[in-house]
C-alpha cells in the first residue's frame, strides 16, 4: 500500500499524463467502498492533479490472470509492477505472452533502473509528433 501512495504522489508531480491502472486483487467486494480506501480511490480517479487512474477490482488471482490473458491492452504491452503470491511464475509467463514486462517491486533503489522501468519506448514512425505533443500537454 505504501508504494501505491508513492506512485500517486509521483503521478501528481509528473509532466506526463500517463494512464495508470491499479488492479485490486482478492480484497473482497467492498474493499474500495470503506475508508481509508474509499477516500484514496476517489482521489486517484478524480482527474485532479494529474490523477486519472483506473481502478479494476478482481475477486481472485485467477480472475486477474484471466483478465490479463483476455485483455486487448489498448495502451500497448502491459507494464506490471507487483506480484501475486503463489502465482509468480504464471504471472510472469502471462505478462510475457502479452508482450509486456513484470517487476515484483514498484520502486528500485537505482534511479536509472527506475527510469528504465517506468519509460515506454517510442519507436520512430510509431507516433506522429502532433499526437505526442497532444498527449504530453494533456
C-alpha positions in Angstrom: 0.0 0.0 0.0 2.8 2.4 0.7 4.3 2.0 -2.8 0.8 2.8 -4.3 0.6 6.0 -2.3 4.2 6.9 -3.5 3.1 6.2 -7.1 0.2 8.6 -6.7 2.5 11.3 -5.5 4.8 10.8 -8.4 1.9 10.9 -10.8 0.8 14.3 -9.5 4.4 15.6 -10.0 4.8 14.2 -13.5 4.6 16.4 -16.5 3.2 13.4 -18.4 -0.4 12.2 -18.3 0.4 8.5 -18.3 -2.5 6.2 -17.8 -2.3 4.1 -14.6 -4.5 1.1 -13.9 -4.5 -0.1 -10.4 -5.6 -3.7 -10.0 -7.1 -4.6 -6.6 -6.9 -8.4 -6.3 -8.7 -10.5 -3.7 -9.7 -7.9 -1.2 -13.4 -8.6 -1.3 -16.3 -6.8 -3.0 -16.5 -3.8 -0.6 -12.7 -3.1 -0.2 -12.8 0.2 -2.1 -16.1 1.3 -0.5 -14.7 1.6 3.0 -12.4 4.3 4.4 -9.5 4.9 4.0 -9.5 3.0 0.7 -12.7 4.8 -0.4 -11.1 8.3 0.0 -7.9 7.1 -1.8 -10.0 5.6 -4.7 -12.0 8.8 -5.1 -8.8 10.9 -5.2 -6.9 8.9 -7.7 -9.9 8.6 -10.0 -10.8 12.3 -9.7 -8.8 13.8 -12.5 -7.4 16.4 -10.1 -3.6 17.0 -10.0 -2.9 14.6 -13.0 -4.6 11.7 -11.2 -6.8 9.8 -13.7 -6.2 6.3 -12.6 -8.5 3.4 -13.5 -9.2 1.0 -10.6 -10.1 -2.5 -11.5 -11.2 -5.0 -8.9 -10.7 -8.7 -9.3 -12.1 -11.2 -6.9 -9.1 -13.6 -7.0 -5.7 -14.1 -8.5 -7.2 -16.4 -11.0 -9.7 -13.8 -12.2 -6.9 -11.3 -12.6 -4.8 -13.7 -14.6 -7.9 -14.5 -16.8 -8.4 -10.7 -17.3 -4.8 -10.3 -18.3 -5.0 -13.1 -20.8 -8.2 -11.8 -22.4 -7.5 -8.0 -22.3 -6.6 -6.3 -25.6 -4.1 -3.8 -23.8 -5.1 -0.7 -25.8 -2.2 1.3 -24.4 0.5 -1.2 -25.6 2.1 -4.1 -23.8 1.3 -4.3 -20.1 4.0 -2.9 -17.7 3.1 -4.7 -14.4 4.6 -3.7 -11.1 3.8 -6.2 -8.3 3.3 -9.8 -7.7 0.7 -12.4 -6.9 1.9 -14.6 -4.1 1.8 -18.2 -5.2 1.3 -17.2 -8.8 4.6 -15.6 -9.6 5.7 -17.8 -12.4 2.2 -17.9 -14.1 2.1 -14.1 -13.8 5.5 -13.7 -15.4 4.5 -16.0 -18.3 1.1 -14.3 -18.8 2.6 -10.8 -19.0 5.4 -12.0 -21.3 2.9 -13.7 -23.6 1.1 -10.3 -23.8 4.4 -8.7 -24.8 4.9 -6.9 -21.5 7.2 -6.8 -18.6 6.7 -7.6 -14.9 8.7 -6.3 -12.0 8.0 -7.6 -8.5 8.7 -4.2 -6.9 7.3 -0.9 -7.9 10.3 1.1 -6.9 14.0 0.4 -7.4 16.9 1.8 -5.4 18.8 2.8 -8.5 17.4 5.9 -10.2 18.3 4.9 -13.8 16.7 1.5 -13.2 13.6 3.2 -12.0 13.5 5.4 -15.2 14.1 2.3 -17.4 11.1 0.5 -15.7 8.7 3.4 -16.0 9.6 4.6 -19.5 8.0 3.2 -22.6 10.0 3.3 -25.8 8.7 5.4 -28.7 9.8 3.9 -32.0 10.3 6.1 -35.0 7.2 6.3 -37.0 5.0 4.7 -34.3 3.5 8.0 -33.2 3.1 11.3 -35.0 4.8 14.3 -33.4 1.5 16.1 -33.1 0.0 13.1 -31.2 3.0 13.0 -28.8 2.7 16.8 -28.1 -1.1 16.5 -27.5 -0.5 13.6 -25.1 2.2 15.5 -23.2 0.1 18.6 -23.0 -3.0 16.7 -21.9 
